[in-house]
Amino acid sequence: MNALCPGYVRTPLVEEQIADQAKSHGINEDEVVEKVMLKTIAIKKMIEPNEIAELVSYLCSQNASSVTGASWTIDCGWTAQ
């Protein structure tokens, strides 16, 4: 068994959270992403769902048949801060 450890993934749930934070802080949604969510992340972008899907696809492939018990961090450098 392997584990995926993603950072912020651009999903409908995260989009709702961005909108809520914009209202709470009185700033626009782009500012929430840039100044709140991605402030301390090395690669200043949100993860797209297809990036997660590509990693899952690899882990389900024959090429990864020997990969077990691993945690796969895909967070644009958030944990490296």
C-alpha positions in Angstrom: 0.0 0.0 0.0 1.2 3.5 -0.9 0.0 6.9 0.3 -0.5 10.1 -1.7 0.1 13.3 0.3 -1.1 16.2 -1.8 -1.0 19.9 -1.1 -3.8 22.2 -2.3 -5.5 20.5 -5.3 -7.8 22.6 -7.4 -11.1 20.9 -6.7 -14.6 22.2 -6.3 -14.2 21.9 -2.5 -11.0 24.0 -2.5 -12.6 26.5 -4.9 -15.4 27.0 -2.3 -12.9 27.5 0.4 -11.1 30.1 -1.7 -14.4 32.0 -2.1 -15.2 31.8 1.6 -11.7 33.1 2.5 -12.1 36.0 0.1 -15.3 37.0 1.7 -13.8 36.6 5.2 -10.7 38.6 4.5 -12.3 41.1 2.2 -9.9 40.4 -0.7 -10.4 38.8 -4.1 -10.0 35.1 -4.8 -6.7 35.6 -6.6 -5.3 37.3 -3.6 -6.4 34.5 -1.3 -4.6 32.0 -3.5 -1.4 34.1 -3.8 -1.2 35.7 -0.4 -2.8 33.1 1.9 -2.7 29.6 0.3 0.5 29.7 -1.7 2.4 32.2 0.5 4.9 29.7 1.9 4.9 27.1 -1.0 8.0 26.9 -3.1 6.3 26.4 -6.4 3.6 29.1 -6.5 0.7 27.1 -8.0 -2.1 24.8 -7.0 -2.0 21.2 -8.0 -4.3 20.2 -10.8 -6.4 17.0 -10.5 -4.7 15.6 -13.6 -1.3 15.7 -11.8 -2.7 13.5 -9.0 -4.2 11.2 -11.6 -0.9 10.9 -13.4 0.8 9.8 -10.2 -2.0 7.4 -9.4 -1.8 6.0 -12.9 2.0 5.4 -12.5 1.5 3.7 -9.1 -1.1 1.4 -10.6 1.1 0.5 -13.6 3.4 -2.4 -14.0 6.3 0.0 -13.9 5.6 0.6 -10.2 5.0 -3.0 -9.3 7.8 -3.0 -6.8 6.8 0.3 -5.1 5.2 -0.5 -1.8 4.8 1.2 1.6 5.8 4.6 0.2 4.4 8.0 0.9 4.3 10.2 -2.2 4.4 13.9 -1.4 3.0 16.0 -4.3 2.7 19.5 -2.7 4.7 21.9 -4.7 7.3 22.1 -1.9 4.9 22.9 0.9 6.5 20.3 3.3 10.0 21.6 2.3 9.5 25.0 3.8 
